[in-house]
Amino acid sequence: MSKRDFYEILGVARTADEKTLKVAYRKLAMEFHPDRNPGDAAAEAKFKEVGEAYAILSDGDKRAAYDRMGHAAFEQGGGGGYGGQGPFGAGGAAEFADIFEQVFGDAFGRGGGRRGGSHTGPARGNDLRFDMEVSLEDAFTGKETTITVPTAMNCERCDGQGNEPGTDLESCPTCHGAGRIRRSQGLFTMEQTCPQCGGRGQYVKTPCQDCDGVGRVRKNRTLTVNIPAGVEDGTRIRLAGEGEAGARGGPRGDLYLFLSAKPHELFERDGPNLYCRTPASMVSAALGATIEVPTIDGGKAELKIPAGAQTGRRMRLRGKGMPRLRGGPRGDMVIELFVETPRNLCERQKELLKEFCSLSGEGCNPDSDGFFTKVKQFWSDVTTDDGRPNA
């Protein structure tokens, strides 16, 4: 039997924010709570279904996975299961406790975004990811820049507690302040998180006007970050304590910068080495020459082209590449030549080239001479004297 859509279960739109999700969940959890419907198996099943939907949609990472893949994200091997690893590591024993509680009908009523720790104490905030493009020049020199990150921050009005200033939190009447309740099922007695207070042991009787009792608000946060010299495409930088604010005064999560490299019009990078494809005139390649090539630091370097250089010839300039992120000597710059055939010739130039061609003796074009010698031998091997194919 296929599972119902989580948004449909809670009766909210797919664009619903955290506040709308919480209001919808509280209403349905109260309606189908087992204490209000003793012996009603259908109500208990709906209570579990509502809790499961809220547990996924209230967690930013799990909600994103569900929006992309639906229920398949949480099937065996799907990579987004309730107890699986998040984007930055395993959830540990706390995640295993969540699985146990879900299987045995626990309270799915905890607040979203918790990364572990006790139900009754402060909860660490979510880790965040920020994707950033870096130019090759900035990767060479390093850079200090500012970024704007949308994140959950502690409500200033209530200092993250959720209650209106001047009011107190009330002891939860369901668990009597313990944060957990016990339920008997046959021969077993199981303890679970209190669905009324989410394991806090207290509830907000007078919600804060700014955050509606959540304790956190969504805001854009501006940060100054340092990009070190030598970073590469795919480099990850961890900024400890710069993620989302934790629930109930818990510590902030971490912010991870994922760097990607912008394409460069002159250079291609391979680790610490740079590659530059450089044209050379036919005359320079034939006679040899010294040319200037650009370097990533904005300077110039002299490059000697040996006489008779061909397209594809590679020459290395030591120490003219990129710095290494963890220290050590700079990489190299590799110049790859391509010989440019002249175009738009005037009549005099054409005459000179024809004269040059007539004066070219044996040995001027050894590659061509060798190739066509092999071609002639090939043709003689596959045809008879009168031009017919050999049998």
C-alpha positions in Angstrom: 0.0 0.0 0.0 1.5 3.4 -1.1 2.0 6.0 1.6 0.1 9.3 1.5 1.9 12.5 0.6 3.2 14.2 3.8 1.9 17.6 2.8 -1.5 16.1 2.2 -1.4 14.4 5.6 -0.8 17.8 7.4 -3.2 19.6 5.1 -0.6 22.3 4.0 0.8 23.5 0.8 4.3 22.4 -0.4 5.5 26.0 0.1 4.4 26.0 3.8 6.8 27.6 6.2 8.0 26.3 9.6 5.2 28.2 11.5 2.4 26.8 9.3 3.8 23.3 9.6 3.9 23.5 13.4 0.4 24.9 13.7 -1.0 22.2 11.4 0.8 19.5 13.3 -0.3 20.7 16.8 -3.9 20.8 15.7 -3.9 17.3 14.3 -1.8 15.8 17.1 -4.2 17.1 19.6 -7.1 15.7 17.6 -5.8 12.2 17.3 -3.7 11.9 20.5 -4.2 8.4 22.0 -5.0 9.9 25.4 -8.0 11.6 23.8 -9.0 8.5 21.8 -8.4 5.6 24.2 -8.7 2.2 22.4 -9.2 3.9 19.0 -6.7 2.1 16.7 -7.5 4.3 13.7 -6.9 7.5 15.7 -3.6 6.1 16.9 -2.5 5.2 13.4 -3.4 8.8 12.2 -1.4 10.2 15.2 1.6 8.2 14.1 1.1 9.3 10.4 0.8 12.9 11.3 3.9 12.7 13.5 5.9 11.0 10.8 5.0 13.7 8.3 6.0 16.5 10.6 9.2 14.8 11.6 10.3 14.9 8.0 8.9 18.2 6.9 10.2 20.1 10.0 13.8 19.0 9.3 15.3 21.1 6.5 17.6 18.4 5.1 14.9 15.6 5.2 12.3 17.9 3.7 14.6 18.8 0.8 15.3 15.1 0.2 11.5 14.3 0.3 10.8 17.2 -2.1 13.3 15.7 -4.6 12.6 12.0 -4.3 9.4 11.5 -2.3 9.1 8.5 0.0 11.9 6.8 -2.0 14.4 9.1 -0.2 13.7 7.2 3.1 13.6 3.6 1.8 16.4 1.1 2.4 19.6 2.5 0.8 17.9 5.7 -0.3 20.4 7.8 1.6 17.9 10.0 3.4 16.4 7.6 6.0 15.3 8.6 9.4 18.4 7.3 11.1 20.8 7.7 8.2 23.6 10.2 7.8 22.9 13.8 7.1 25.1 15.8 4.8 28.0 16.1 7.3 28.1 12.9 9.3 26.0 10.4 11.2 23.5 11.3 13.8 24.8 8.8 16.3 22.9 7.4 19.3 20.4 10.2 19.3 19.3 9.2 15.8 19.0 5.6 16.8 16.7 6.6 19.7 14.6 8.5 17.2 14.2 5.4 15.1 13.2 3.3 18.1 10.6 5.8 19.1 9.2 6.0 15.6 8.8 2.3 15.4 7.1 2.0 18.7 4.7 5.0 18.2 6.7 7.7 19.9 6.0 11.4 20.0 6.8 12.8 16.6 6.0 16.2 18.1 9.5 17.5 18.6 10.6 20.6 16.9 12.3 20.3 13.5 15.9 20.7 12.8 17.3 19.0 15.9 20.7 17.3 15.2 21.0 15.2 18.3 21.3 15.6 22.1 18.7 15.2 24.8 15.0 15.8 24.2 14.7 17.8 27.4 17.7 20.0 26.9 18.9 22.6 24.4 19.3 21.2 20.8 22.1 22.1 18.4 21.1 24.0 15.4 21.2 22.8 11.8 24.4 22.9 9.7 24.1 25.0 6.6 25.7 24.8 3.1 26.6 27.8 1.0 27.8 27.4 -2.6 30.4 30.0 -3.8 32.2 30.6 -7.1 35.8 31.7 -6.9 37.9 33.2 -9.7 41.3 31.7 -10.5 42.9 35.0 -9.5 41.2 34.9 -6.1 42.3 31.3 -5.7 45.8 32.4 -6.4 46.0 35.4 -4.0 43.3 34.5 -1.4 40.4 36.8 -0.7 38.3 38.3 2.1 34.7 38.7 1.1 31.2 39.0 2.5 28.3 36.6 2.0 24.7 36.7 2.9 23.2 33.5 4.3 19.5 32.9 5.0 19.3 31.2 8.4 17.3 30.6 11.5 18.4 33.0 14.3 17.3 33.3 17.9 14.3 35.6 18.4 15.6 38.8 20.0 12.4 39.6 21.7 12.2 36.4 23.7 15.9 35.4 23.5 15.1 32.2 21.8 12.8 30.9 24.6 9.5 31.3 22.8 7.5 33.0 25.5 6.5 36.6 25.6 8.9 38.7 27.8 7.5 39.1 31.3 5.8 35.7 31.2 7.0 32.3 32.4 7.0 28.9 30.8 4.4 26.6 32.3 5.0 23.0 33.4 3.6 20.5 30.9 0.4 19.0 32.3 0.9 15.8 30.2 4.3 14.7 31.5 4.3 16.9 34.7 7.6 18.5 33.7 9.4 15.2 33.1 9.6 15.6 29.3 8.8 11.9 28.8 5.8 9.7 29.4 5.2 6.0 29.7 2.8 3.9 27.7 1.8 0.3 28.2 1.3 -2.0 25.3 0.5 -5.5 26.4 3.4 -6.8 28.5 5.7 -4.0 27.6 6.0 -0.5 29.1 7.7 2.0 26.8 8.9 5.5 27.5 8.7 8.1 24.9 9.0 11.8 24.4 6.1 13.8 25.6 4.0 14.8 22.5 2.6 17.9 24.3 5.9 19.7 25.0 8.3 17.8 22.7 10.4 16.7 25.5 11.0 20.1 27.0 8.9 19.5 30.2 7.5 23.0 29.8 5.2 24.7 27.3 4.7 28.2 26.1 1.4 29.5 27.5 1.9 33.1 26.2 3.8 32.8 22.8 6.2 35.6 21.8 4.6 38.0 19.4 7.6 38.0 17.1 8.3 34.3 16.7 4.9 32.9 17.7 6.4 30.7 20.3 9.0 29.0 18.1 12.0 30.9 19.6 13.6 31.4 16.2 13.0 33.6 13.2 14.3 33.4 9.6 16.7 36.2 8.6 19.5 36.9 6.2 22.9 37.0 8.0 25.9 38.7 6.5 29.3 37.2 7.3 32.9 38.1 6.4 34.8 35.0 5.2 38.5 34.5 4.3 39.2 32.4 1.2 42.8 31.1 1.6 45.2 31.1 -1.3 45.4 27.7 -3.2 41.8 26.6 -2.8 40.6 24.3 -5.6 37.3 23.4 -7.2 35.4 21.4 -4.6 37.2 22.7 -1.6 35.0 22.7 1.5 35.6 25.3 4.3 33.9 24.8 7.7 32.9 27.8 9.7 32.2 26.5 13.2 29.2 28.0 15.0 28.0 30.0 12.0 25.0 27.8 11.1 21.5 27.9 12.4 20.7 28.9 15.9 19.9 26.0 18.2 16.5 25.4 19.8 15.9 26.3 23.4 19.2 28.2 23.7 21.3 25.4 22.1 24.5 26.0 20.3 24.6 27.1 16.7 25.3 24.6 13.9 28.2 25.0 11.5 28.3 26.7 8.1 30.1 24.9 5.2 31.3 26.8 2.2 31.5 24.7 -1.0 33.8 26.4 -3.5 33.6 26.0 -7.3 36.1 27.5 -9.8 35.0 30.0 -12.4 36.4 29.2 -15.9 39.3 31.3 -17.0 39.8 32.7 -20.5 43.6 32.0 -20.6 44.4 29.3 -18.1 43.2 25.8 -17.2 44.1 24.3 -13.8 45.0 20.8 -12.8 45.9 20.8 -9.1 48.7 23.2 -8.6 49.7 23.4 -12.3 48.3 25.7 -14.9 48.1 25.1 -18.6 48.1 27.8 -21.3 47.6 27.1 -25.0 49.7 29.7 -26.9 49.8 30.4 -30.6 53.1 30.8 -32.5 53.5 32.1 -36.0 54.8 29.7 -38.7 58.0 31.7 -39.0 58.6 31.7 -35.2 58.0 28.0 -35.0 60.3 27.4 -38.0 63.2 29.7 -37.1 62.8 29.7 -33.3 61.9 32.8 -31.3 61.5 34.3 -27.8 58.0 35.3 -26.9 56.3 36.7 -23.8 53.5 34.8 -22.1 51.2 35.9 -19.3 51.4 34.6 -15.7 48.6 34.2 -13.2 50.1 36.9 -10.9 49.6 39.5 -13.7 53.2 39.5 -14.8 55.0 38.2 -17.9 57.5 35.4 -18.5 59.9 34.8 -21.5 59.5 31.6 -23.4 62.0 30.4 -25.9 60.5 28.5 -28.8 63.1 26.1 -30.4 63.5 26.1 -34.1 61.3 23.6 -35.8 58.7 23.5 -33.0 55.5 21.7 -33.9 51.9 22.1 -32.8 51.4 20.3 -29.5 54.9 21.0 -28.2 54.8 21.5 -24.4 57.2 23.7 -22.4 57.3 24.0 -18.7 57.9 27.2 -16.6 58.8 26.1 -13.1 57.1 27.8 -10.2 54.7 29.8 -12.3 51.6 27.9 -11.3 49.3 28.0 -8.3 50.2 28.0 -4.6 49.3 24.9 -2.6 46.6 25.1 0.0 48.6 23.3 2.7 51.9 24.9 1.8 54.9 23.8 -0.3 56.3 25.1 -3.6 54.1 26.6 -6.2 53.1 24.5 -9.2 54.3 25.0 -12.7 52.8 26.6 -15.8 52.8 24.4 -18.9 52.7 26.2 -22.3 51.3 24.2 -25.2 52.1 25.6 -28.6 49.9 25.6 -31.7 51.4 26.8 -34.9 49.2 29.2 -36.7 48.9 28.9 -40.5 48.9 32.4 -42.1 45.7 33.6 -43.7 44.5 36.5 -45.9 47.8 36.5 -47.9 48.6 39.1 -50.5 49.9 38.1 -53.9 53.5 38.8 -53.0 53.3 36.6 -49.9 51.8 33.8 -52.0 54.7 34.1 -54.5 57.2 34.0 -51.7 55.6 30.9 -50.2 55.5 29.2 -53.6 59.2 30.0 -54.1 59.9 28.7 -50.6 58.1 25.5 -51.4 60.1 25.0 -54.7 63.3 25.5 -52.7 62.4 23.1 -50.0 64.6 20.1 -50.3 64.7 16.7 -48.7 64.6 16.9 -44.9 62.6 20.1 -44.6 59.4 18.2 -43.8 60.5 14.9 -42.3 57.1 14.1 -40.8 55.3 14.6 -44.1 58.1 12.7 -46.0 57.9 9.8 -43.6 54.1 9.7 -43.6 53.7 9.6 -47.4 56.5 7.0 -47.8 54.4 4.8 -45.5 51.2 5.6 -47.5 52.9 4.5 -50.8 54.0 1.3 -49.2 50.5 0.7 -47.9 49.0 1.2 -51.3 51.5 -1.1 -52.9 50.7 -3.8 -50.4 47.0 -3.7 -51.0 46.9 -3.3 -54.8 48.3 -5.1 -57.9 50.4 -3.4 -60.6 47.3 -2.6 -62.7 45.5 -1.0 -59.7 43.2 -3.8 -58.7 43.0 -4.9 -55.0 45.1 -7.8 -54.0 43.2 -11.0 -53.5 
